[in-house]
Amino acid sequence: MAAPVQRGEELDLSIESLAFGGNGVARLDGFVVFVRRGLPGDRVRAHVLKTQRRHAEAVVVEVLEPGPVRVDAPCKHYPVCGGCRFQDLAYETQLEAKHSWVRDSLERIAGIQNPPLEPIVRAEEIFGYRNKMEYSFAPGEDGGDIQLGFHAAGRWDTVLQIDECLLTSELGNNVRNAVRAWAIEDKLSAYDQREHKGYLRHLMLREGRNTGEMLIQLVTNKGERFDRERFIEVVTQFPEVKSVHWSVNEAPSENTNLPTELLWGEDAIEEEIGGLRFRVRPNAFLQTNTKMAATLYDLAIEAAGLTGKETVYDLYCGIGTIGLALAKNALTVWGIEISEEAVACAIENAELNSIGNAAFFAGNVGLVLEELRERSGEPDVVVVDPPRAGLAGKALKRLGELGAQRVVYVSCNPTTFAGDLKRLSEEYGYDLIRTTPVDMFPHTPHVEAVSLLERRPGFVLPEPEPKKPKKK
């Protein structure tokens, strides 16, 4: 049966709710239309972008009647900028939507009716909360000045010039604008994503919000076509700048996770969270909302329920933030992370905080867990903080086979967490004790959650599969 709407058609729609990811949900004679920038209670005119047999996708052209939860967005770049999604949605409604998305994932994907879901923890600040920003350079329109900002919403090839971003600090805005002025002054070209020509590609800024330190990473195309001394002079006029790096990306794809050359200053900056200090290099992972990271770690500590006698595995440990926060209440902490740079930071951070009962190793979680088990013994508690894709198949299997009594799962994607939870429950005997959603990123569809899982009493793990003999 063909869809009742066609691509390019404009529709008068009433938005009923928000789908996971943030699109408004409307129905046309029962047919579902997902509407970008549509908010609950709105009546809108929407342009159809794509049709499928069971639904269509559209974008708001005009708000005919605003709903009761629509508010004025304070940012002058909204909604053209792709950095925020919900500045025009009342914050309380953002929280309700994120809480309902977590609940829906647990019910629909994990199959848990009436899940033990706690109230969502609201953000301490809804603006100015990000400690890391990545900007893109682009040629100016019609030969105008170089642009430095974010990709326009829904566009990979268009960069919107940003003069003030409300998600970063005043320092962050000032440094970005100074770098753009430098690029214009030195008549440097910007990389054109469509033509794959040009020089300047990205600017990444990291801030230690509690230490007042900033790290800068400039990403260019091949060759040193800029005056490094002048660039250093421009950025170090800000006394908070302690570390300046340069990376080269010759590939067509956009990427800032690259090897760096230290141009000036220290190779890392420091941040302080929960009474601990952490060294942070350009490619190290750190939660981008410093204040809410402390809340997230406190929830993980509470869920772990340590008494000082436990062996703890910290999987996907990053620079060791959660593991080191747990160490004061544990017997030993053993961290695994695939990034060697992050592990180097974690080892440094243990030394920086005089923590002697934590060790960190570089490796793929799914491949090295057995080796860690042989070395450190059985874990009592396992903490996992995987990427958005959740636990890879082998990592989940190895985690289940460990048979730890408690698992603390820190998730940045409720759908993949729910899928992992279903398998951990059905195949490895884990029950969900509680999930606490945390709003780390106001005005975006992203929601974090800290969950406690416990093994059911008497559950017997299946016999491990016999190892296949190695081929000679």
C-alpha positions as CSV (number, residue, x, y, z in Angstrom):
1,M,0.0,0.0,0.0
2,A,1.4,3.4,-1.0
3,A,2.0,6.2,1.5
4,P,-0.9,8.7,1.5
5,V,1.5,11.6,1.1
6,Q,4.2,12.4,-1.4
7,R,7.7,13.8,-1.2
8,G,7.6,17.6,-1.7
9,E,4.0,17.9,-0.5
10,E,3.1,20.5,2.2
11,L,0.8,19.3,5.0
12,D,-1.2,21.0,7.8
13,L,-0.4,18.9,10.8
14,S,-1.0,18.8,14.6
15,I,1.9,17.5,16.7
16,E,0.9,15.0,19.3
17,S,4.2,14.1,21.0
18,L,8.0,13.7,20.6
19,A,9.6,10.6,19.3
20,F,12.9,9.3,20.6
21,G,15.5,11.6,19.0
22,G,13.4,14.7,19.1
23,N,11.1,14.7,16.1
24,G,7.5,15.6,16.5
25,V,4.9,12.9,15.9
26,A,1.8,13.8,13.8
27,R,-0.9,11.6,12.2
28,L,-2.7,12.0,9.0
29,D,-5.7,9.6,8.9
30,G,-3.6,7.2,11.1
31,F,-0.5,7.6,9.0
32,V,2.5,8.7,11.0
33,V,4.6,11.7,10.0
34,F,7.8,12.5,11.9
35,V,8.2,16.3,11.9
36,R,11.6,17.9,12.6
37,R,11.1,21.1,14.7
38,G,7.6,20.2,15.5
39,L,6.7,20.4,19.2
40,P,3.8,18.9,21.2
41,G,0.6,21.0,20.8
42,D,1.8,22.8,17.7
43,R,-0.2,23.1,14.5
44,V,2.3,23.5,11.7
45,R,2.7,23.5,7.9
46,A,5.4,20.9,7.1
47,H,7.3,20.0,4.0
48,V,7.5,16.3,3.3
49,L,11.2,15.2,2.8
50,K,10.9,11.4,2.6
51,T,8.1,8.8,2.4
52,Q,8.0,5.2,3.3
53,R,5.3,2.6,3.5
54,R,4.6,3.1,7.2
55,H,5.7,6.7,7.8
56,A,6.9,9.9,6.3
57,E,9.5,12.5,7.4
58,A,8.9,16.2,7.2
59,V,10.3,19.5,8.4
60,V,8.3,22.5,9.8
61,V,8.0,25.4,7.3
62,E,5.7,27.5,9.4
63,V,4.3,27.3,12.9
64,L,0.6,28.1,12.4
65,E,-0.4,27.8,16.1
66,P,2.3,27.3,18.7
67,G,1.7,24.7,21.4
68,P,1.8,25.4,25.1
69,V,5.4,24.1,25.6
70,R,6.9,26.2,22.8
71,V,9.1,29.0,24.1
72,D,11.3,31.7,22.5
73,A,14.8,30.4,21.8
74,P,17.4,32.8,23.2
75,C,20.2,32.0,20.6
76,K,20.3,34.2,17.5
77,H,21.6,31.2,15.4
78,Y,18.7,29.0,16.3
79,P,17.2,26.9,14.5
80,V,19.6,27.1,11.6
81,C,22.6,25.9,13.7
82,G,22.7,22.2,14.1
83,G,24.2,22.3,17.6
84,C,21.0,22.5,19.6
85,R,17.6,20.9,18.9
86,F,15.3,22.0,21.7
87,Q,16.0,25.6,22.6
88,D,12.4,26.4,21.8
89,L,11.0,23.6,24.0
90,A,10.4,24.4,27.7
91,Y,13.0,22.8,29.8
92,E,10.5,20.9,32.0
93,T,9.1,19.3,28.9
94,Q,12.6,18.4,27.7
95,L,13.1,16.5,31.0
96,E,9.7,14.8,30.7
97,A,10.5,13.7,27.1
98,K,13.9,12.2,28.0
99,H,12.4,10.4,31.0
100,S,9.7,8.9,28.8
101,W,12.3,7.8,26.2
102,V,14.2,5.9,28.8
103,R,11.0,4.3,30.1
104,D,9.8,3.4,26.6
105,S,13.2,1.8,25.8
106,L,13.0,-0.4,28.9
107,E,9.5,-1.4,28.3
108,R,9.6,-1.9,24.5
109,I,13.1,-3.2,23.9
110,A,14.1,-4.8,27.3
111,G,10.6,-6.1,27.8
112,I,10.3,-4.8,31.4
113,Q,6.9,-3.7,32.4
114,N,6.8,-1.0,35.1
115,P,10.6,-0.6,35.1
116,P,12.3,0.6,38.3
117,L,12.9,4.0,36.9
118,E,13.8,6.9,39.1
119,P,13.1,10.6,38.4
120,I,15.5,12.2,36.0
121,V,18.3,14.3,37.5
122,R,18.0,17.8,36.0
123,A,21.1,19.7,34.8
124,E,22.6,22.3,37.1
125,E,23.0,24.7,34.2
126,I,21.0,24.7,30.9
127,F,23.4,27.0,29.1
128,G,27.2,27.4,29.1
129,Y,27.7,23.9,30.3
130,R,30.0,22.4,27.6
131,N,33.7,22.0,28.3
132,K,34.6,20.8,24.8
133,M,33.7,22.4,21.5
134,E,34.6,21.4,17.9
135,Y,34.2,24.0,15.2
136,S,34.6,23.8,11.4
137,F,36.2,26.2,9.0
138,A,34.5,26.9,5.7
139,P,35.0,29.3,2.8
140,G,32.9,32.5,3.0
141,E,30.0,32.9,0.7
142,D,30.7,34.6,-2.6
143,G,34.3,35.2,-1.7
144,G,33.5,36.7,1.7
145,D,35.5,36.2,4.9
146,I,36.3,32.7,6.2
147,Q,33.6,31.1,8.3
148,L,34.2,29.3,11.7
149,G,31.3,27.6,13.4
150,F,29.0,24.6,13.3
151,H,27.3,22.7,10.4
152,A,23.9,24.0,9.6
153,A,21.1,21.6,10.8
154,G,20.9,18.7,8.4
155,R,23.8,19.8,6.2
156,W,27.2,18.2,6.0
157,D,28.5,20.7,3.4
158,T,27.4,24.1,5.0
159,V,29.0,25.8,7.9
160,L,27.2,28.5,9.8
161,Q,29.3,31.3,11.1
162,I,28.9,31.5,14.9
163,D,29.5,34.7,16.7
164,E,28.2,33.6,20.1
165,C,27.4,30.1,21.2
166,L,25.3,29.8,24.4
167,L,26.5,26.3,25.2
168,T,30.1,27.4,25.8
169,S,31.7,29.9,28.1
170,E,32.6,33.5,27.4
171,L,36.2,32.5,27.2
172,G,35.3,29.8,24.6
173,N,33.5,32.4,22.5
174,N,36.3,34.9,22.7
175,V,39.0,32.4,21.7
176,R,37.0,31.1,18.8
177,N,36.4,34.6,17.5
178,A,40.1,35.5,17.9
179,V,41.1,32.5,15.9
180,R,38.8,33.4,13.1
181,A,40.2,37.0,13.0
182,W,43.7,35.5,12.8
183,A,42.7,33.3,9.9
184,I,41.3,36.3,8.0
185,E,44.3,38.5,8.9
186,D,46.7,35.8,7.6
187,K,44.6,35.3,4.5
188,L,44.4,31.5,5.1
189,S,42.0,29.4,3.1
190,A,39.3,27.2,4.6
191,Y,38.8,23.6,3.6
192,D,35.8,23.2,1.2
193,Q,34.1,19.9,2.1
194,R,32.5,19.7,-1.4
195,E,35.6,20.4,-3.4
196,H,38.1,18.8,-0.9
197,K,40.4,21.9,-1.3
198,G,41.6,24.4,1.2
199,Y,43.7,24.4,4.3
200,L,42.1,25.2,7.7
201,R,39.7,22.4,8.8
202,H,38.8,22.4,12.5
203,L,39.3,24.2,15.8
204,M,38.8,22.2,19.0
205,L,38.7,23.9,22.4
206,R,38.8,22.0,25.8
207,E,38.3,23.8,29.1
208,G,39.1,22.7,32.6
209,R,36.0,24.4,34.1
210,N,37.2,24.0,37.7
211,T,40.9,24.7,37.0
212,G,40.5,27.6,34.5
213,E,42.8,25.9,32.0
214,M,42.2,25.7,28.2
215,L,43.6,23.3,25.5
216,I,43.5,24.3,21.8
217,Q,43.8,21.9,18.9
218,L,44.1,23.3,15.3
219,V,43.4,20.8,12.5
220,T,44.6,21.6,9.0
221,N,45.1,20.0,5.6
222,K,48.7,18.9,4.8
223,G,51.6,21.3,5.0
224,E,52.5,24.0,7.5
225,R,51.1,27.0,5.7
226,F,50.5,29.2,8.8
227,D,52.9,31.2,10.9
228,R,53.0,29.2,14.1
229,E,54.5,31.9,16.1
230,R,51.7,34.3,15.2
231,F,49.1,31.7,15.9
232,I,50.6,31.0,19.4
233,E,50.7,34.8,20.0
234,V,47.0,35.2,19.2
235,V,45.7,32.3,21.4
236,T,48.1,32.9,24.3
237,Q,46.8,36.5,24.8
238,F,44.2,34.5,26.8
239,P,46.1,33.5,30.1
240,E,43.8,30.5,30.5
241,V,45.4,28.8,27.4
242,K,48.0,26.4,28.7
243,S,48.3,23.9,25.8
244,V,48.3,24.4,22.0
245,H,48.3,21.5,19.6
246,W,48.3,21.1,15.8
247,S,47.0,18.1,13.8
248,V,47.0,17.3,10.1
249,N,44.1,15.6,8.3
250,E,44.6,14.8,4.6
251,A,41.6,12.5,4.4
252,P,38.2,13.7,2.9
253,S,36.3,12.7,6.1
254,E,36.0,15.2,9.0
255,N,38.0,14.1,12.0
256,T,39.6,15.7,15.1
257,N,40.7,12.5,16.8
258,L,44.2,12.7,15.3
259,P,47.8,12.5,16.4
260,T,49.0,16.0,17.5
261,E,52.1,18.1,17.5
262,L,52.5,20.2,20.6
263,L,53.1,23.8,19.4
264,W,53.3,25.5,22.8
265,G,52.8,24.9,26.6
266,E,51.9,21.7,28.4
267,D,50.9,18.6,26.6
268,A,47.7,18.3,28.7
269,I,45.5,20.5,30.9
270,E,44.0,19.5,34.2
271,E,40.4,19.3,35.4
272,E,39.1,18.7,38.9
273,I,35.9,16.6,39.5
274,G,34.7,15.2,42.8
275,G,37.9,16.2,44.6
276,L,40.2,14.4,42.1
277,R,42.4,16.0,39.4
278,F,42.5,14.6,35.9
279,R,45.0,15.3,33.1
280,V,43.2,15.7,29.8
281,R,45.0,15.5,26.4
282,P,43.4,16.4,23.0
283,N,42.0,12.9,22.2
284,A,41.1,11.8,25.7
285,F,37.4,11.2,26.6
286,L,35.9,13.3,29.3
287,Q,32.3,14.0,29.9
288,T,31.6,17.3,28.3
289,N,29.4,18.7,31.1
290,T,31.8,19.0,34.1
291,K,29.2,19.8,36.8
292,M,26.9,16.9,35.7
293,A,29.9,14.5,35.4
294,A,30.4,14.8,39.1
295,T,26.7,13.9,39.6
296,L,27.1,11.0,37.2
297,Y,30.1,9.6,39.1
298,D,28.3,10.0,42.4
299,L,25.4,7.9,41.1
300,A,27.9,5.2,39.9
301,I,29.5,5.2,43.3
302,E,26.2,4.8,45.1
303,A,25.1,2.0,42.7
304,A,28.4,0.1,43.2
305,G,27.7,-0.1,46.9
306,L,31.4,-0.7,47.8
307,T,32.6,-1.6,51.3
308,G,36.3,-1.6,50.7
309,K,36.6,-5.3,50.1
310,E,35.6,-5.5,46.4
311,T,37.5,-6.1,43.2
312,V,36.1,-3.8,40.6
313,Y,36.5,-3.9,36.8
314,D,36.1,-0.6,35.1
315,L,35.4,-1.3,31.4
316,Y,35.7,1.4,28.8
317,C,37.5,3.3,31.5
318,G,38.6,6.3,29.4
319,I,41.0,8.5,31.4
320,G,40.0,6.7,34.6
321,T,37.5,9.1,36.0
322,I,34.9,6.6,37.3
323,G,37.4,4.0,38.3
324,L,39.5,6.4,40.3
325,A,36.3,7.8,42.0
326,L,35.5,4.3,43.0
327,A,39.0,3.4,44.2
328,K,38.7,5.0,47.6
329,N,36.0,2.5,48.6
330,A,37.3,-0.6,46.8
331,L,40.0,-3.2,47.4
332,T,41.3,-2.9,43.8
333,V,40.1,-1.3,40.5
334,W,41.2,-2.7,37.1
335,G,40.4,-0.5,34.1
336,I,40.4,-1.4,30.4
337,E,40.2,1.0,27.5
338,I,41.1,0.6,23.8
339,S,42.7,4.0,23.5
340,E,46.4,3.9,24.5
341,E,46.4,7.7,25.0
342,A,43.5,7.5,27.3
343,V,45.1,4.7,29.3
344,A,48.3,6.8,29.6
345,C,46.2,9.6,31.0
346,A,44.5,7.1,33.4
347,I,47.8,5.9,34.8
348,E,49.0,9.5,35.2
349,N,45.8,10.4,36.9
350,A,46.2,7.6,39.4
351,E,49.7,8.9,40.2
352,L,48.5,12.5,40.3
353,N,45.9,11.6,43.0
354,S,48.2,9.2,44.9
355,I,45.9,6.3,44.3
356,G,47.8,3.0,44.5
357,N,45.0,0.4,44.2
358,A,44.0,1.1,40.6
359,A,45.6,-0.2,37.4
360,F,44.8,0.5,33.8
361,F,45.4,-1.5,30.6
362,A,45.0,-0.8,26.9
363,G,42.9,-3.4,25.0
364,N,39.7,-4.3,23.4
365,V,37.2,-5.2,26.2
366,G,35.8,-8.2,24.4
367,L,39.3,-9.7,23.8
368,V,41.2,-9.0,27.0
369,L,38.6,-9.7,29.7
370,E,39.7,-13.3,30.1
371,E,43.3,-12.3,30.5
372,L,42.4,-9.7,33.1
373,R,40.3,-12.3,35.0
374,E,43.3,-14.6,35.2
375,R,45.5,-11.8,36.4
376,S,43.3,-10.0,38.9
377,G,40.8,-12.7,40.0
378,E,37.0,-12.6,39.9
379,P,35.3,-9.2,40.0
380,D,32.7,-8.4,42.6
381,V,31.5,-5.3,40.7
382,V,31.8,-4.4,37.1
383,V,31.3,-0.8,35.8
384,V,30.7,-0.3,32.1
385,D,30.5,3.0,30.3
386,P,30.4,1.9,26.6
387,P,30.1,4.2,23.5
388,R,26.6,5.0,22.0
389,A,26.5,1.6,20.2
390,G,26.5,-0.2,23.5
391,L,28.4,-3.4,24.3
392,A,29.7,-5.2,21.2
393,G,28.6,-8.8,21.0
394,K,31.8,-10.4,22.3
395,A,32.2,-7.7,25.1
396,L,28.6,-8.4,26.3
397,K,29.2,-12.2,26.2
398,R,32.5,-11.9,28.2
399,L,30.8,-9.5,30.7
400,G,28.0,-12.0,31.2
401,E,30.4,-14.9,31.7
402,L,32.3,-13.0,34.4
403,G,29.2,-13.5,36.7
404,A,29.9,-10.5,38.9
405,Q,27.2,-10.0,41.5
406,R,26.6,-6.3,40.5
407,V,27.0,-4.4,37.2
408,V,26.8,-0.7,37.1
409,Y,25.9,0.3,33.5
410,V,26.5,4.0,32.5
411,S,24.6,4.6,29.3
412,C,24.5,7.4,26.8
413,N,21.9,5.7,24.6
414,P,18.8,4.2,26.2
415,T,17.9,2.0,23.2
416,T,21.3,0.2,23.1
417,F,21.3,-0.1,26.9
418,A,17.9,-1.7,26.8
419,G,19.0,-4.2,24.1
420,D,22.1,-5.1,26.2
421,L,19.9,-5.4,29.3
422,K,17.6,-7.8,27.6
423,R,20.4,-10.1,26.7
424,L,22.1,-9.8,30.1
425,S,18.8,-10.7,31.8
426,E,17.8,-13.6,29.5
427,E,21.2,-15.2,29.0
428,Y,23.2,-14.3,32.2
429,G,20.6,-13.9,34.9
430,Y,20.8,-10.1,35.6
431,D,17.8,-8.2,37.0
432,L,17.5,-4.4,36.7
433,I,17.4,-2.9,40.2
434,R,17.1,0.7,39.2
435,T,17.8,3.2,36.4
436,T,18.4,6.9,37.0
437,P,18.3,9.2,34.0
438,V,20.6,12.2,34.0
439,D,20.2,15.3,31.8
440,M,23.8,16.0,30.8
441,F,23.0,17.9,27.6
442,P,20.0,20.3,27.8
443,H,18.5,21.4,24.5
444,T,19.6,18.2,22.8
445,P,17.9,14.8,22.5
446,H,20.7,13.1,24.4
447,V,20.1,11.5,27.8
448,E,22.5,9.5,30.1
449,A,21.4,6.9,32.6
450,V,23.1,5.1,35.5
451,S,21.7,1.6,36.1
452,L,22.3,-1.1,38.7
453,L,22.0,-4.7,37.7
454,E,22.2,-7.7,40.1
455,R,22.5,-11.4,39.3
456,R,19.5,-13.5,40.3
457,P,20.1,-15.8,43.3
458,G,20.8,-19.3,42.2
459,F,21.3,-18.5,38.5
460,V,23.7,-20.9,36.9
461,L,25.8,-19.7,34.0
462,P,25.8,-21.8,30.9
463,E,28.8,-23.9,30.3
464,P,31.4,-21.9,28.3
465,E,31.9,-23.0,24.7
466,P,35.0,-25.2,24.3
467,K,37.8,-23.3,22.7
468,K,38.5,-24.2,19.1
469,P,42.0,-25.5,18.5
470,K,44.3,-23.1,16.7
471,K,45.1,-23.9,13.1
472,K,48.6,-24.8,12.5
